[in-house]
Amino acid sequence: MATFYTTMSWLLVFGYWFLIAGITCRILIKRRSVPSAMTWLLIIYVLPLLGIIAYLTLGELHLGKCRAQRARRVWPCMAIWFKNLQSIQNPYPTQNSEIAQPLFHLCANRQGISGIKGNQLELLTSSYHTLRALIRDVEKASHNIEMVFYIWKPGGQADELAEALISSARRGVYCRLLLDSAGSVEFFRTVWPNRMRNAGIDVVEALPVSLLRIFFRRMDLRQHRKMVLIDNHIAYTGSMNLVDPRFFKQNTKIGQWIDLMARMEGPIATTMGAIYSSDWEIETGQRILPVKPDKKVMFLEKKNDRTILVIASGPGFPENIIHQAILTVVFSARKKLIITTPYLIPSDDLLHAICIASYRGVDVSIVIPRHNDSLLVRWASRAFFSELLEAGVKIYQFEGGLLHSKSILVDEQLSLIGTVNLDMRSLWLNFEISLVIDNHQFGSDLARVQENYIAKSRLIDMNCWVQRSYWKRILERLFYFFSPLL
């Protein structure tokens, strides 16, 4: 009996170290950033069992076998669709500004399509007016409505939109709704999904969360896009989830969420439709062929038309393209760079690029909420303040609610708005979308919005910052340790 227990003990010790060695080799073989690799190794060595479970569930980009196979075949098909789009006469602008050229060239080479001209574009700064405009467009829809959101929270105007969507479906409009399982968990527990399905709406729960799937797919990989497509001609995207701020997370006592959305009319809607088709196929396996724009009417020059570039990221899309795009934008800045983001946990490359821009003489401002809904992110982001402040970057803390707008403005010429936070999850993991607009007038409009945010913010003073208490510094460094995983 003693021999048996001894043998079992040695087998357990051998198995334990074999598992540790295997996970270590897997981390080292994967080409990931050094901080991320070191963080995982430390977690595994300090908390072996919990660390191994955490790595197997959160350490790698597991989309799931079926979804991964679909993702691998989707983008080549979309690349062919984008290439065929070039056969339409003059879909692209003849030239871009000097600031925008590097980014447009990057996206043309990496995703096979650059900016599309001939669009009307409206910047929506109020959630109330965004929802009113959405309801009007849904009520007027005649052919199809497609939506994808991270969060749909019932209540207020969100319910009005749901009723408008149901009414449109009952009068023959083909409606598809793709909602993230984790973000919209409250929605799927209400009567709305059944009501919508009974009306003929295809409602799909994206990336379902359950204990049974925990070792087969990464649970924190989320469908983070926010898009609405109507009749292949009208499109919305930006930072706003499908929520009425008056009814959303009021128990956090941090104020209403402040968002930024864009409403577009023109051929950019069909380009975004190709992205939606990809998301739908990855999730359901059903192929929806994106509609080609009518070359006779869609690309005609119009008064105040805008060239818009769409960048989409996530499994199956060009790897790291959002991260590369933001780096390109920061390095393109010559005079002024303004960034608004609710979550500030940049990669080392992005942190250094922002600091270098400031050292180059660029006037760099970052606007973040003073309070947000994530304690981990709040403290982890503070660990980056010292380096940014030392480089001369101005950091503003917005006090008018939770600033959820994601925007970048370069020299009041090149604008980026969309769903991308400056954190590891948006840069490397989630399904995201961003719009790029190369236009000085639109840049001026966005500048006014950002200046309004700054007017409601408190500037962090470097002298006061260095005098903060030691317990705060300890918390910042502790949470910074987990920043590659947030």
Backbone torsions as a table, in degrees:
resi	resn	phi	psi	omega
1	MET	NA	-41.6	178.9
2	ALA	-61.6	-39.4	178.7
3	THR	-63.2	-38.9	179.5
4	PHE	-62.5	-47.9	-179.4
5	TYR	-64.6	-37.6	178.1
6	THR	-63.7	-44.3	179.8
7	THR	-62.9	-44.0	179.7
8	MET	-63.8	-38.7	179.0
9	SER	-62.2	-45.4	179.0
10	TRP	-65.0	-38.1	178.0
11	LEU	-64.3	-41.0	178.5
12	LEU	-65.1	-42.4	178.6
13	VAL	-63.5	-44.0	179.4
14	PHE	-63.2	-44.5	179.2
15	GLY	-62.9	-39.3	179.4
16	TYR	-61.3	-50.6	-178.0
17	TRP	-71.1	-30.0	175.9
18	PHE	-65.7	-40.4	178.3
19	LEU	-66.9	-43.5	178.2
20	ILE	-60.2	-44.8	-179.6
21	ALA	-64.9	-39.2	-179.9
22	GLY	-64.6	-44.8	178.8
23	ILE	-65.2	-39.9	178.8
24	THR	-60.1	-47.4	178.8
25	CYS	-61.6	-39.2	-179.8
26	ARG	-64.1	-40.9	178.7
27	ILE	-65.1	-41.8	-177.4
28	LEU	-71.2	-35.2	-179.4
29	ILE	-69.2	-39.0	177.7
30	LYS	-64.4	131.7	-178.7
31	ARG	-84.7	88.5	-179.2
32	ARG	-121.6	169.1	-179.7
33	SER	-63.6	149.2	-179.1
34	VAL	-59.9	-46.0	179.0
35	PRO	-58.3	-40.6	179.8
36	SER	-65.8	-45.1	179.2
37	ALA	-62.0	-44.9	-179.7
38	MET	-64.9	-37.7	178.1
39	THR	-61.4	-47.5	-180.0
40	TRP	-63.9	-41.9	-180.0
41	LEU	-62.9	-42.0	178.9
42	LEU	-64.6	-42.4	178.7
43	ILE	-61.5	-42.4	-178.0
44	ILE	-68.4	-38.4	-178.5
45	TYR	-77.6	-33.6	-179.9
46	VAL	-79.9	-41.2	179.6
47	LEU	-124.8	75.3	-168.5
48	PRO	-53.4	-56.8	-174.9
49	LEU	-66.4	-50.0	179.0
50	LEU	-63.7	-37.7	-180.0
51	GLY	-63.5	-41.6	179.7
52	ILE	-66.3	-44.5	178.2
53	ILE	-62.1	-42.9	179.5
54	ALA	-62.5	-41.4	-178.7
55	TYR	-68.1	-41.7	-179.2
56	LEU	-64.8	-27.8	-178.5
57	THR	-95.9	-30.4	-173.3
58	LEU	-124.5	-7.6	-169.9
59	GLY	-82.1	-21.5	-176.6
60	GLU	-131.9	160.0	-175.4
61	LEU	-84.5	79.4	176.9
62	HIS	-91.1	108.8	177.5
63	LEU	-87.7	-13.7	-172.8
64	GLY	100.4	146.6	-172.7
65	LYS	-58.4	-52.0	-176.5
66	CYS	-65.4	-46.3	-179.8
67	ARG	-64.8	-37.5	180.0
68	ALA	-64.3	-40.4	178.0
69	GLN	-64.6	-41.9	178.1
70	ARG	-64.9	-41.7	-178.8
71	ALA	-61.3	-38.4	-179.1
72	ARG	-66.3	-29.5	-178.0
73	ARG	-95.7	-14.5	-175.7
74	VAL	-72.0	-50.2	-171.9
75	TRP	-63.7	-40.9	175.5
76	PRO	-55.7	-37.1	176.9
77	CYS	-66.7	-40.9	178.8
78	MET	-67.4	-36.0	178.4
79	ALA	-62.0	-38.6	176.5
80	ILE	-66.0	-40.4	178.8
81	TRP	-62.3	-43.7	178.4
82	PHE	-63.4	-38.4	179.3
83	LYS	-65.7	-40.0	178.1
84	ASN	-66.6	-27.5	178.1
85	LEU	-61.2	-29.6	-178.9
86	GLN	-67.5	-17.1	177.5
87	SER	-72.2	-16.6	175.7
88	ILE	-74.4	137.2	-173.4
89	GLN	-64.6	124.9	172.4
90	ASN	52.5	53.1	176.5
91	PRO	-78.7	-18.8	-174.1
92	TYR	-108.8	152.0	177.6
93	PRO	-68.7	152.7	-178.8
94	THR	-71.8	-28.1	179.0
95	GLN	-157.4	158.1	175.8
96	ASN	-119.7	167.0	177.5
97	SER	-66.5	161.8	-179.6
98	GLU	-61.1	-35.4	179.8
99	ILE	-67.2	-37.3	-173.8
100	ALA	-84.6	-21.3	-172.7
101	GLN	-54.5	-46.8	-179.3
102	PRO	-58.8	-41.0	-179.0
103	LEU	-69.2	-43.0	-179.6
104	PHE	-65.0	-37.3	176.8
105	HIS	-66.9	-40.9	178.5
106	LEU	-58.2	-48.5	-176.6
107	CYS	-70.8	-33.4	176.5
108	ALA	-63.0	-38.0	-178.7
109	ASN	-80.2	-33.6	-173.9
110	ARG	-89.3	-37.3	-178.4
111	GLN	-115.2	2.4	171.9
112	GLY	80.1	7.6	179.3
113	ILE	-151.4	142.7	178.5
114	SER	-110.1	-154.4	-179.5
115	GLY	-68.0	149.2	178.1
116	ILE	-113.2	131.0	-177.3
117	LYS	-94.9	174.8	175.2
118	GLY	85.9	27.8	-177.6
119	ASN	-112.4	146.1	168.7
120	GLN	-96.1	138.1	-171.8
121	LEU	-136.9	131.7	178.5
122	GLU	-127.3	130.5	178.3
123	LEU	-91.6	123.6	-177.8
124	LEU	-109.7	117.5	-174.8
125	THR	-105.2	-4.5	-179.1
126	SER	-118.5	128.5	177.7
127	SER	-61.7	-36.3	179.4
128	TYR	-60.7	-50.1	-178.2
129	HIS	-69.5	-30.7	176.2
130	THR	-63.6	-46.9	-180.0
131	LEU	-66.5	-37.3	177.0
132	ARG	-63.1	-43.7	179.2
133	ALA	-64.2	-40.4	178.5
134	LEU	-62.2	-44.9	-179.6
135	ILE	-61.3	-43.6	179.0
136	ARG	-61.7	-44.2	-178.1
137	ASP	-67.9	-37.8	178.1
138	VAL	-65.3	-40.9	180.0
139	GLU	-66.0	-27.8	-179.1
140	LYS	-91.8	-7.3	-176.5
141	ALA	-58.2	142.5	-177.1
142	SER	-120.2	-17.4	-174.2
143	HIS	-128.0	-59.3	-175.1
144	ASN	-150.0	151.2	175.9
145	ILE	-136.1	125.3	175.0
146	GLU	-122.9	136.4	178.9
147	MET	-136.1	145.8	168.9
148	VAL	-140.5	130.1	179.8
149	PHE	-141.9	149.9	173.0
150	TYR	-75.4	-46.7	-179.4
151	ILE	-124.4	129.5	164.9
152	TRP	-121.9	112.5	-177.9
153	LYS	-112.2	114.4	179.2
154	PRO	-60.5	150.8	177.7
155	GLY	129.0	140.9	175.1
156	GLY	61.6	-133.8	-176.9
157	GLN	-68.0	-21.1	175.5
158	ALA	-62.1	-36.9	177.1
159	ASP	-70.2	-36.0	176.4
160	GLU	-62.4	-41.0	177.6
161	LEU	-66.2	-39.6	177.5
162	ALA	-60.3	-42.5	178.0
163	GLU	-64.6	-40.8	178.2
164	ALA	-63.7	-37.9	178.8
165	LEU	-66.3	-42.3	178.0
166	ILE	-63.2	-42.6	178.8
167	SER	-62.7	-41.2	178.9
168	SER	-64.1	-41.2	179.1
169	ALA	-63.5	-39.0	-178.1
170	ARG	-70.2	-22.5	176.5
171	ARG	-96.4	15.5	169.4
172	GLY	103.8	2.0	177.4
173	VAL	-77.8	130.3	-178.7
174	TYR	-80.0	119.2	-174.1
175	CYS	-119.8	134.0	174.1
176	ARG	-126.4	137.2	-178.6
177	LEU	-132.5	119.4	-179.6
178	LEU	-116.2	114.6	-175.8
179	LEU	-124.9	137.8	178.5
180	ASP	-66.0	137.2	-175.2
181	SER	-65.9	-45.7	-177.8
182	ALA	-73.2	-45.0	-178.0
183	GLY	-66.5	-34.3	-175.4
184	SER	-107.7	30.5	-176.2
185	VAL	-59.7	-36.8	179.4
186	GLU	-66.5	-38.3	-180.0
187	PHE	-60.4	-44.2	-175.7
188	PHE	-72.8	-9.0	175.9
189	ARG	-94.9	0.4	-179.5
190	THR	-101.6	-176.5	179.5
191	VAL	-81.6	-9.7	-173.6
192	TRP	-60.9	-44.6	180.0
193	PRO	-56.6	-45.0	179.2
194	ASN	-66.3	-41.1	177.5
195	ARG	-59.6	-42.8	-179.4
196	MET	-67.7	-44.5	179.8
197	ARG	-64.0	-38.1	177.3
198	ASN	-64.3	-26.0	178.0
199	ALA	-84.8	-4.8	178.1
200	GLY	101.9	8.6	179.2
201	ILE	-84.6	132.8	173.3
202	ASP	-79.8	107.0	179.8
203	VAL	-107.3	120.5	-176.8
204	VAL	-121.6	132.1	176.3
205	GLU	-91.4	109.3	-174.6
206	ALA	-82.4	137.1	175.6
207	LEU	51.4	60.9	-177.0
208	PRO	-55.0	144.5	-179.1
209	VAL	-106.8	127.9	174.6
210	SER	-163.6	159.0	179.8
211	LEU	-64.8	-30.4	-178.3
212	LEU	-66.1	-25.3	-176.2
213	ARG	-96.3	-2.3	-166.9
214	ILE	-60.7	-32.4	-179.5
215	PHE	-97.7	1.4	-178.6
216	PHE	-109.4	-16.7	178.9
217	ARG	-153.8	145.4	-179.8
218	ARG	-69.9	121.2	-171.9
219	MET	-75.0	-24.5	-178.0
220	ASP	-93.8	8.2	170.3
221	LEU	-79.4	119.1	-171.2
222	ARG	-124.8	152.6	171.9
223	GLN	-84.4	98.0	-170.2
224	HIS	-101.7	2.4	-180.0
225	ARG	-70.6	154.3	171.3
226	LYS	-130.3	106.7	-176.8
227	MET	-141.9	144.4	170.2
228	VAL	-132.8	131.8	178.6
229	LEU	-126.5	129.2	-176.6
230	ILE	-130.7	121.9	176.2
231	ASP	54.5	29.2	177.2
232	ASN	57.1	21.1	-176.4
233	HIS	-138.1	-26.8	179.4
234	ILE	-112.6	137.0	-179.1
235	ALA	-141.6	148.1	174.1
236	TYR	-127.8	144.8	165.9
237	THR	-161.7	165.2	-178.3
238	GLY	154.8	-153.0	-173.0
239	SER	-93.5	-10.2	-170.2
240	MET	-83.0	126.8	169.1
241	ASN	-76.4	169.5	179.8
242	LEU	-82.8	76.2	-178.5
243	VAL	-140.1	152.6	168.8
244	ASP	-95.0	113.9	-174.3
245	PRO	-54.2	-24.7	-180.0
246	ARG	-68.3	-18.8	-176.7
247	PHE	-119.0	10.2	-171.6
248	PHE	-111.5	120.3	175.4
249	LYS	50.0	44.3	179.0
250	GLN	-71.1	-22.4	-179.5
251	ASN	-71.4	-13.9	179.7
252	THR	-76.9	-17.5	177.2
253	LYS	57.1	37.6	176.8
254	ILE	-114.0	8.2	178.6
255	GLY	92.2	174.9	-179.6
256	GLN	-74.3	152.9	178.4
257	TRP	-76.4	137.9	179.8
258	ILE	-108.8	121.3	-173.6
259	ASP	-126.8	169.3	-179.1
260	LEU	-136.1	125.9	-179.4
261	MET	-129.9	159.4	175.9
262	ALA	-123.7	134.0	172.7
263	ARG	-109.1	127.5	-175.0
264	MET	-126.2	147.4	171.1
265	GLU	-129.7	129.9	179.0
266	GLY	138.4	-168.6	-173.6
267	PRO	-66.3	-17.5	178.5
268	ILE	-61.7	-24.6	179.2
269	ALA	-64.2	-36.3	179.6
270	THR	-72.9	-33.0	175.3
271	THR	-64.5	-44.5	176.3
272	MET	-65.8	-29.3	176.0
273	GLY	-63.3	-32.9	176.4
274	ALA	-66.0	-37.6	177.2
275	ILE	-66.3	-43.4	177.9
276	TYR	-61.7	-41.4	179.0
277	SER	-59.7	-39.0	178.2
278	SER	-64.8	-45.7	179.3
279	ASP	-61.1	-42.1	-178.4
280	TRP	-64.4	-42.0	-179.7
281	GLU	-68.8	-40.8	178.8
282	ILE	-60.1	-38.6	-176.2
283	GLU	-82.7	-40.1	-172.4
284	THR	-108.4	-20.2	-173.9
285	GLY	83.7	-3.4	-180.0
286	GLN	-91.7	129.9	-179.7
287	ARG	-91.1	124.9	173.7
288	ILE	-110.6	114.4	-179.5
289	LEU	-73.5	121.9	178.5
290	PRO	-64.1	145.9	-177.4
291	VAL	-82.1	132.1	175.9
292	LYS	-77.6	141.4	177.2
293	PRO	-69.1	152.2	177.8
294	ASP	-77.4	111.5	-174.8
295	LYS	-67.3	-16.3	-179.1
296	LYS	-75.6	-26.3	-174.5
297	VAL	-124.6	-24.3	-168.0
298	MET	-76.4	-32.1	-173.5
299	PHE	-105.9	16.8	176.7
300	LEU	-69.0	141.7	178.0
301	GLU	-64.8	133.0	-179.2
302	LYS	-128.0	160.5	177.1
303	LYS	-65.8	132.4	178.0
304	ASN	58.6	32.3	178.1
305	ASP	-74.1	158.2	-175.3
306	ARG	-125.1	142.1	170.4
307	THR	-92.0	125.9	-176.9
308	ILE	-126.2	133.6	175.1
309	LEU	-109.9	132.6	177.6
310	VAL	-107.4	130.0	175.9
311	ILE	-118.5	123.6	179.1
312	ALA	-118.8	141.8	179.9
313	SER	-133.2	168.8	-179.9
314	GLY	131.3	172.4	178.2
315	PRO	-54.8	130.7	-179.2
316	GLY	94.8	-15.9	178.1
317	PHE	-99.9	165.2	-178.2
318	PRO	-50.7	127.2	-172.4
319	GLU	-65.4	134.9	173.4
320	ASN	63.4	17.2	-172.1
321	ILE	-67.7	-36.6	178.8
322	ILE	-64.1	-44.5	179.0
323	HIS	-61.5	-44.9	179.1
324	GLN	-64.5	-38.7	-179.3
325	ALA	-64.3	-44.6	-179.1
326	ILE	-66.9	-39.9	175.3
327	LEU	-59.4	-43.8	179.6
328	THR	-61.4	-42.0	-179.9
329	VAL	-64.0	-45.1	-178.3
330	VAL	-63.2	-41.9	179.9
331	PHE	-71.2	-18.5	179.5
332	SER	-81.5	-16.2	-176.5
333	ALA	-63.8	137.6	179.0
334	ARG	-119.3	-34.4	-175.4
335	LYS	-120.5	-48.9	-171.4
336	LYS	-145.7	138.9	179.4
337	LEU	-137.7	120.5	177.9
338	ILE	-121.6	129.7	-178.9
339	ILE	-125.3	131.3	170.6
340	THR	-119.2	132.1	-179.6
341	THR	-157.0	140.3	177.9
342	PRO	-76.1	-25.7	-176.6
343	TYR	-129.3	119.8	-175.8
344	LEU	-114.8	90.9	173.9
345	ILE	-136.5	74.6	-174.1
346	PRO	-73.1	157.1	170.0
347	SER	-66.8	163.9	177.8
348	ASP	-59.0	-41.5	180.0
349	ASP	-61.6	-44.0	-178.6
350	LEU	-70.3	-39.7	176.9
351	LEU	-59.0	-46.8	-179.5
352	HIS	-66.2	-37.0	179.2
353	ALA	-63.6	-41.5	179.0
354	ILE	-65.7	-43.4	178.7
355	CYS	-64.5	-41.9	179.3
356	ILE	-62.7	-39.7	177.6
357	ALA	-58.3	-42.8	178.4
358	SER	-65.3	-42.2	177.9
359	TYR	-63.9	-27.7	178.4
360	ARG	-75.0	-6.2	-179.6
361	GLY	102.6	3.6	177.5
362	VAL	-75.4	137.6	176.4
363	ASP	-80.0	102.2	-173.1
364	VAL	-106.3	127.4	176.7
365	SER	-129.0	138.2	175.3
366	ILE	-124.1	128.5	-179.5
367	VAL	-114.2	121.8	179.6
368	ILE	-130.4	160.1	177.0
369	PRO	-71.5	143.9	176.8
370	ARG	-65.8	-37.6	176.9
371	HIS	-129.3	139.9	174.6
372	ASN	-134.9	-177.7	-171.4
373	ASP	-88.8	6.6	-178.8
374	SER	-127.4	111.7	178.9
375	LEU	-64.9	-40.9	179.5
376	LEU	-59.7	-48.9	-178.0
377	VAL	-66.6	-38.3	-179.2
378	ARG	-57.6	-47.8	-177.9
379	TRP	-77.0	-36.8	179.3
380	ALA	-63.9	-38.5	-178.4
381	SER	-65.5	-32.4	-179.3
382	ARG	-64.0	-22.7	179.4
383	ALA	-67.6	-16.5	180.0
384	PHE	-94.2	-10.8	-173.4
385	PHE	-61.7	-44.5	-174.3
386	SER	-58.2	-47.2	-178.6
387	GLU	-65.2	-39.9	179.2
388	LEU	-67.1	-44.7	-179.3
389	LEU	-65.0	-39.5	178.3
390	GLU	-63.1	-29.4	178.4
391	ALA	-80.9	-5.7	179.9
392	GLY	94.8	8.1	178.0
393	VAL	-73.2	134.9	176.6
394	LYS	-90.9	125.1	-179.8
395	ILE	-112.6	120.6	179.8
396	TYR	-109.1	137.4	176.3
397	GLN	-108.2	113.3	-176.2
398	PHE	-71.9	133.1	-175.3
399	GLU	-115.6	9.1	-177.8
400	GLY	-98.6	24.9	-176.4
401	GLY	126.5	-167.1	176.9
402	LEU	-89.1	105.4	179.6
403	LEU	-71.8	106.2	-175.9
404	HIS	-104.2	0.1	-178.7
405	SER	-67.8	138.2	176.2
406	LYS	-117.5	110.7	-177.5
407	SER	-149.1	150.7	173.3
408	ILE	-135.9	131.5	178.9
409	LEU	-128.0	126.0	-178.5
410	VAL	-114.0	117.3	174.1
411	ASP	52.6	30.1	-178.5
412	GLU	53.2	27.1	-179.6
413	GLN	-123.7	-46.7	-174.6
414	LEU	-108.9	120.7	-175.7
415	SER	-117.4	141.0	172.1
416	LEU	-126.1	126.2	173.7
417	ILE	-138.1	151.0	179.7
418	GLY	165.3	-141.4	-173.4
419	THR	-107.5	0.4	-168.8
420	VAL	-85.2	118.0	169.6
421	ASN	-84.6	157.3	175.1
422	LEU	-88.5	65.4	175.2
423	ASP	-139.4	170.0	-173.7
424	MET	-63.4	-34.1	-176.4
425	ARG	-65.9	-44.5	179.4
426	SER	-71.9	-37.7	-175.2
427	LEU	-73.5	-31.0	-171.5
428	TRP	-122.4	-20.7	-163.4
429	LEU	-117.9	-61.3	-166.8
430	ASN	-73.4	165.0	168.3
431	PHE	-76.4	117.4	-175.9
432	GLU	-131.6	165.3	175.4
433	ILE	-146.1	142.6	179.4
434	SER	-140.4	143.3	175.2
435	LEU	-102.5	141.9	175.2
436	VAL	-120.9	126.4	-179.7
437	ILE	-123.9	119.3	179.1
438	ASP	-100.4	85.3	-175.4
439	ASN	-159.8	128.3	-175.7
440	HIS	-70.1	-37.1	180.0
441	GLN	-64.3	-45.4	177.4
442	PHE	-64.6	-38.5	177.5
443	GLY	-60.5	-37.9	177.3
444	SER	-65.7	-38.8	177.6
445	ASP	-63.6	-44.8	179.2
446	LEU	-65.8	-36.9	178.5
447	ALA	-59.8	-40.0	179.3
448	ARG	-64.7	-37.8	177.8
449	VAL	-65.5	-46.3	-179.7
450	GLN	-65.2	-37.8	177.1
451	GLU	-64.1	-33.4	175.9
452	ASN	-66.1	-39.5	175.0
453	TYR	-60.7	-45.9	-177.6
454	ILE	-63.0	-37.1	179.7
455	ALA	-63.6	-24.2	179.5
456	LYS	-101.4	19.5	-175.0
457	SER	-120.4	165.2	176.0
458	ARG	-111.8	126.0	179.6
459	LEU	-77.9	130.5	177.5
460	ILE	-75.3	124.5	179.5
461	ASP	-89.0	128.8	-176.8
462	MET	-59.6	-42.2	-178.3
463	ASN	-64.2	-40.6	177.9
464	CYS	-69.4	-36.5	-177.8
465	TRP	-63.4	-42.8	-177.5
466	VAL	-70.4	-13.7	-179.7
467	GLN	-97.9	7.4	179.9
468	ARG	-63.3	158.3	-173.7
469	SER	-68.8	158.5	-176.8
470	TYR	-69.8	-30.8	179.5
471	TRP	-65.9	-31.8	175.9
472	LYS	-69.0	-39.6	178.4
473	ARG	-63.4	-38.4	179.5
474	ILE	-64.9	-44.6	178.1
475	LEU	-62.3	-41.3	179.0
476	GLU	-59.8	-45.3	-178.7
477	ARG	-69.7	-34.8	178.7
478	LEU	-63.2	-47.5	-179.5
479	PHE	-74.3	-28.2	175.2
480	TYR	-60.5	-32.8	178.1
481	PHE	-55.1	-32.6	-178.5
482	PHE	-95.1	2.5	-174.6
483	SER	-59.2	-36.1	177.4
484	PRO	-63.8	-14.3	-176.7
485	LEU	-103.1	-7.7	-176.3
486	LEU	-84.9	NA	NA
